[in-house]
Amino acid sequence: MQNHNSFRISTFEFSLTFVSLNLGSIILFLPRGLAKELETPDGWISLLINGVIMLLLITLYTRLQQNFPEKNLLEFMRTGWMGKWITPVFSIIFIVHNLIIIALVTRILVITTNNFLLENTPAEVIAAVFLLTVAYSVSKGVQGVFHINLMLFPIVLFVLVVLFLMTSADFDFHELTPILSEGFSPILKGALNTSHPFVGGIYFFFMLMTYLRKEDLRPLPINLVSLIIPLTYITIIVLCYGVLGFEINKFTTFPLMEVVKSIEILEGVLGRFDPVFLTVWIIALFTTTSLSTLITVLIINNEFFKSSKKKQTWLMPILIFIVFNITFNPNNLSEVEQYSRDLLVSLGFILTSIAIGYGYLTVCFKNKKSTTDS
């Protein structure tokens, strides 16, 4: 695995990679989930709230990271009060959180691929090929995974922009009204249930911000690029409601796919847009999964094998085996969504709260100690 003392990345590259982590699995069925949850077309307000919270968390964590530049969070936590005990517990929660993300993303990939692309291919084969590809990517180390993500992300973003432009003509603004018809209560509930990419997604910073130079640890440029995340989610919600109709979204498994199916590119030449979109969407899932797997490997090596000079060649096969078995625990998409709400949202809040809360306590502890010593 790449030594974090020898590789550096720019703020822009870091921010784009963070965006690529969070534009993945839920975009296909998010409009349905919010429509059923809120019973009003105000889902975009829930996402707007989450976007503001995400920017605040990025600012808080970036300012925290300024206290330990070119180190990862685990290294800093070990120096804090009871850090020797708290850090391993935090690391285990972190690993479990990431393994669940990888497994659920893989399950969504399998379900969608079976429905739209490879109907007769066994689900186990699709999952195995996908996870082996991810494992190969992660074997190239931090630099390899960053560069792969930076190469693939513009393709994903370009296809999303094409989708937004080609469907705008069929958009009906009246499907987004009335606004706030049920008040703020359902909006806040919807914000909570869809919070993981915005709150839980901050885990990307914990291990990978160490590859930023000290002078690049500035929240504003990261926030400006990260705005792509809430803007993309909001645009997808608004697009699906405006093109399909709000009520139809409640009963459509993959609303965004129905929007995509209505598009034809160069009629008679390239035909329908959905195979192109699905292929690019799989690329987005690959970037999410490869980054989550990389971070998991970094945590395990950093926390449990830091003193070992040997490369843990057995680690990746074991991780892939565990993920493969977790992947088929949810039997259908409804169970995947339930796992996401019940597990990922909670774990995301726990991780982010511990990281930022304990991190700032450690800074205060160190400052107080320095004052006392002087």
Protein Blocks (a to p, Z undefined) as FASTA:
>chain_A
ZZfklbccdfklmmmmmmmmmmcfkmmmmmmmmmmmnopaklmmmmmmmmmmmmmmmmmm
mmmmmmmghiafklmmmmmghklmmmmmmmmmmmmmmmmmmmmmmmmmmmmmmmmmmmmb
cfklmmmmmmmmmmmmmmnojmlmmmmmmmmmmmmmmmmmmmmmmmmmmpcfklmpcehk
lojmlmmmmmmmmmmmmmmmmmmmmmmmmmpcfklmcfklmmmmmmmmmmmmmmmmmmmm
mmnopklmmmgmblmlmmmmmpcehehilopaklmmmmmmmmmmmmmmmmmmmmmmmmmm
mmmmmmpmbdcfklmmmmmmmmmmmmmmpmbfklmmmmmmmmmmmmmmmmmmmmmmmmmm
mmmmmmmmmmmmZZ
